[in-house]
Each structure stands twice: as C-alpha cells, then as structure tokens.
Amino acid sequence: MKVLVLTHTMVEELLPVADCIGVMEGAFRALAEGEVFNPLRMMLRPEPAGGNFLAVMPAFVGGGEKNFGVKVVAVYHDNPKIGKDAHQGFVSLFDGETGEPLAFLNASAVTAIRTAAVSGLATRLLARPEAKTLALIGAGTQAHYHLPAIAAVRDLERVRVASFNPDRSAEFVEKMQPRYAFPIEAVGSVREAVKGADLIVTVTSSKTPVVEREWVAPGAYLCAVGTSVRTSSELTPELVAAARLFVDREESAKNEAGEYINALATGAIAEGHIQGELGDLVTGRKPGRRSAEEITLFKSLGLAMEDVASARYLYAKAKAEGKGSWVDF
C-alpha cells in the first residue's frame, strides 16, 4: 500500500483558493443533506503549554465517495514572530470502504486555503453583489489567502488593510499589490479601514473586539474568522446584535464562537439569533441577505469536514496528475 504525502508547496499548487471555493460548496451541501458526521473538536490546553494548544478534529464525509479524516494541529500564536505559521500539523485521509490510510497532508496549507475558501463562499452568498471595497483586518497568513478568496467572488475596486503591527501591513501591501490591478492600502487603524467598507474580513488573533458597531455602514457584510475559541471575540456584542448572523455549523458556534457566546451572555442577543448555517444558504433552504441595507455576518470557526473534503480533492488530483510523494506504508 502506498500513501500520499503532500508538502505545503504541493498543497498550494494543487488547490488554489479560487478552486477550493467549489470544493467547500460541495462539502457544505453534503453537510446540509446529512452526509457528514462532524463532532466538536477536542482541544488539549495543558497549563505548561503557555496558552498554546493541540486540536484534534475528526470527521466523516460522504456524498458519493466516503472518507474518514482527522486533522491534528498544534496552534502556537507567537510563531509568526519567528517566521512560522501558527498552525502546525497534518491532515490524514482514510478510505471509507477499507479504513486504509490514503494521505498525509500539510495542515498549515490546507487550513489556510480551505478557511479562506469558505469565507469566499459565504461572501458570495451574503455580500451585496455590487460590494467593491474590502477592509481586511489582520495582515498575517490568513490575510494573504483571504484577499484572493474575496477577489474571486467580488469585483474589488479597493482594499484597505489594518494590523496591530504596521510593519506587517506594509509588508502585506508590498507582497500583494503586484498581483492585483486595484489599489491595496495600509491604513493606521481598524476604524479607518472599516469606514465606508462594504466587505469587512477580520483575521486577527485578538481576544477582544476589534470592530465596533458604529464603524460599520448599512449594507455591509462581515466575515469574522480569526478566533475559534469561546473566550475570544473580534466583534462587539452590539455589532453581532445588529447583524443577520450565519455560521458554518450551529452546534460549533454555540460551543466555540466567542462572538456569539459573548453577545448572548451580555444580553445583546437572545437564543435564535443565528439565522442558519452556510449549508442552508448553499441549498437554498434559508434566505441570506434580504435587503441592501441590512448588515450580514458570517462567523467562521473551521470544521474538520472542510479539511477532509480538501484532502479528498487533493488526493484525487495528485493521483490523476502523478504529483506528490507516494511512500510504502
């Protein structure tokens, strides 16, 4: 038996963000149709780890083929300071018929690509069609993948990026501007970036809110991506309350989404504020945006089934094209 091993570079080559949007659409359709089993992630947070943690994320994805998969990822938030991604680990893929291991893939690349692709899918479904101004809050790894994801679903005319590290914002602009015709500008504050923007994407590691209600214009769409723990929130409760909220998965949001949990605890929202899951929008079971004036919000947590669906696509493509390393196991 041979097992596929894909490096970070190979994952990026085989799964561009724009292509992954379609893969994620299929995955969320399968989730909505009951073909996915996706338990809550297990988090290992020992005190000696100093705030770093290990996440174990299993899932079963059906819909035609059947596959088990597990992502095991260590999250070290200070890694970017030494030039490394905060997410370190692997995604494993298993044959759904025999249980044989099929592939081990670089989790940093898979996570970055599939997360941005899900945001691109949500943006396509919830943002106003004419939205053209993007505020990108954060300039790290996820920002680099989210820009092409949003650009794939909306005709951007302007991007403003704000980071708590101005040098990182400047580096982001220097790296990304040559790839796009529209201007990308580093600004000095989150408020300046958000002002008048109709697309707002937060990809920070902040534990406290970075975007306030009064900064957000009517008709804006927000995509909150940076946090996946219940004690952190990128948006104020007032902003969450003012928005029509959709999530990747309701069970996950109620257990892990700091934005939702904080707003509920403060009384800013009540039970039932979640309008639906992304799969409900993909299948058309629930309406998304209802008017040009309302604020829509997608809270992304990241699901194991996204990793498994990506791994399944990568395995098939690598096999068809003869790419990657195939090792005896």
N, C-alpha and C positions, 0 to 999 in steps of 0.2 A: 504494500500500500504506500502511495506517495501522498505527501501533504504539502499544500501550497504555503509558502511564506512570502509575504509582501512587505517590503520596506516602506517607510514614509514616502520616499520618492515614487515608488511604483504605485502606491495608492493614489497619489495625486495625479499621476499620468493616466491611470485607468478610469478615474472617477472625477472629472471636472465638476465643480459646484453646480453649474447650469444643468448638466446631465443628471446630477443626483436629485434635482427637484422632482423629476418624473419618477425616480425610484421611490422617493418619500411619498409622493402622491399615491402610488400603488400600495405602499405599506400602511398608510392611514386608511385607505379604503378597506384593506383586509382587516384592520383593527375594528373599524365600524361594522363590518359584516361578521364579526365573531370568529375570525380565523386566526387570531393572535392570542397567545397567553403571555402576559407581561406583568409579573409580580413587582412589588415595590423593590427598589434597590436596597441592598444591605450595605450599611456604612460602618466601617471599623475606625473608631476615633480614640485610640488609647492616649491617655494624658502625656506619656513620654514622647509622643509624636509631635508635640508642639503645635497643634492645630492642623497639621497635615492628616490626610486620611486615605483609606483604601475603600473603593467602592466595587461591589460585585453585582453585576447586572445580567441576569439570565432572561431568556425569552424563547418562545416557540413561535415561529411564523409559518403559517400555511398559505393557502391561496395558490393552487397549482402544486408546486413543489412544497416539501415540508422540511424545515430545518430547525434544529435546536442551535442555540448560540449563547455565548457568555462573553461579556466584556469585563475584564479585570483591570482597573485603572487606579493608580496612586495619584492623588492630587496634591501638588506642592505649589502653593500660591506664590512663593518667592522665587521660583525657578526662572521666570523671565528676567530677573535681575542678573542672572548668570548666563543668559542667552539660551535657556532651555524652555520647552513648553511646560506649562503647569500640569498637563495630563501625560502620564507615563504608564504604558501598559500594552495590552494586546486584546484583540477581538478573536475569539475562536468560533469556528463554524463546524457543525456536526451534521452528518447525513441523517435525515429524518426517518429513513427506512431501515438502516442498519446500525445507526449510532456511531459509525466510524468518524473520527476527526478528519475534516477536509482541509482546513486552512487556519493559519495564524497570521493575523494582520496587525500592522502598526496602529495602535489605538489612538495615538495623538492625531494622526492624519484622518482616520475615519471619523473621530469625534468632531474635529473642526469642520470637515466637509459636510457631514450629514446634519450638523446643527445649523449651519448657515443655509443649507438647502431647505430645511424645514421652515426657517424664517422666510425664505424666498417664497415658499408655497403659501404660507399664511399671509404674506404681503400681497400676493396675487389675489387672494380671496377676500381680504379685508380692507385694503387701502383703496382710496378713490382712484379710479382709472387714470385721472389726469395728474396724480401726485408726481411731483418732479424734484422737490427739494428735500434732501436727506440730511438729518442730523445724526451723526454717528458718535455715540458717547463711549469712549474707550478706544485705544489705539493698539491693542495687543493682538495676539494670534487670531481671535475671533473676528476682530475688525477687518483683518486682511481677507478673510473668507466671506464675511457678510457683504462687503461692498460689491463683489461680483454677483452675489446671490440676488441682491436687491436690484442691481443694474440689469439682471436677466429678466426681470418681470415688470419693470417700470422704466420709462424713458427719462432718465435723470438729466437734469439741467444744472444742478449744483449740489455739492456735498460740503458740509461743514463738519469738522471733526474736533472733538474736545477730549482731553485726557488730563488726569491729575498730574501727569508728567509731561510738561510742554515739549521736552526734547523728543519724547516718543511720538507726539503728534506731528512734529516737524519731520521726523524720520518716516512716518507713515505717508505723509504727503509726497515726500521725495521719492519714495518707492512706488507709490500707486499712481501718481499723476501721469507719468509717461504712458500708461496703459489706457487712458480714457481721454475723450475729447472735452468732456465737461470739466469745469474747474473744481478742484478739491482744495479747501482752505482750512488751515489750522487756526482755531479761534481760542481766545483766552479763558472762556468759561462755558459751562454747560448751558447756562441761561442764554448766552449769545448764540450758541449752536442751535438751540431749540427754537428760538424766536422765529415765528413765521414758517417753520418747517412743517410739511405735511406728512413726512415719514420720519419717525424717531426710533432709532435702534440703540438699546443700551446693552453694552457688552463689557461691563466692568466687574471687578471683584469686590465692590463696595458692600459693606454690611449695612449701611444706612442709605436712605433715599438720596438720589442724585438729581431727580427731576420732580418739580413741583407743579401742582395743578394750574396755577395762574400763568405759567410759562407756555402752556400748550394751547395752540389755536384751535378753534372749532373745525371739525372735519379731519383732524389729524389722526394718523394711525401710529400706534406704539407697539414695539416688539421688545419685550423685556426678556433678556437672555442670560445675563451674567451670573445670576445666582441660582443654585439648585438646593439650597438648604433653608429650612423653615425660619431660621433666626436672621436671615439677611433679606433685604428688600431694596430694589433700585428705584422704586416709585413710592410717593407718599400715599397714605390711605385715601386722602381726598381725591387724588388723581385716579386711583383704582375705582373709587366710587363713581366718578364722573364718566367712566368708560364702559362700553359694552364689551365684556370680558369673555374671551375664548381661551381654551387651554389645549395642550396636547393630549392630556388624559385627566379626567376629573378626579379619580382616586389619587393620582400622584399630586395634583395641585392641592387637594385638601390636606395632604400629609406633608408636603415638601415645599410648597410655594410660599415664600416669605411675604410676597406682596399680598396674596390672598389672606393668609393667616393673620398678618398684622392688621389689615383693614377690617377683618371680621372681629378681631379682639378689641379694637378701639371703637367698634360700633359704627364705623364709616359705611359698612355694607352689612347685609343680612344674608342668611343662608339663601341660596338660589340666585346669587349674583352671577355665578358662572352661567353663561348663555349656551354653551355647548363645547364640544371637542372639535379638533381640526377635522377629524373623520366625518363629523356631521356636516361640515361645510363641503368637503370633497364629494360626499354622496348626495348633497342637496337636501338632506333631511331637515336641516335648520337654516334659517336665513342668516346671513352675515350682516354686512353694513346695510342699514335701512334708509339712510339719508346722507346727503353731502355734508351735513353739519355735525352729525354725531361723532364722538371720539370712539375709535375701536382699539382694542388692546388684545394682543396675543401674548400669553405668558408661556414661555418655553422652559421646560425642565430637562428635556432629553430622555428618551426612552430606550431601553435595551433593544426593542424591536427595530428601532432605526438602525442600530449597529448591525443587527443580524440581517436585515434586508440589504444593507450596503454590502455586507460580507458576501451574501449570496450572489449579488450582482457582480462583485469583483471576482469571485471565484469562477463564475461562468465566462466572464470576459477574458480573464487571464488564461483560462484553459483554451478558449477559442483562438486566442492570438499567440499562444505559446509564450506568455510572459511570466515573470516571477521565478522564484526558486522552488523546485519540486524536490522534496527530500524523502528518502525512505524513512518509514516510521514504524 
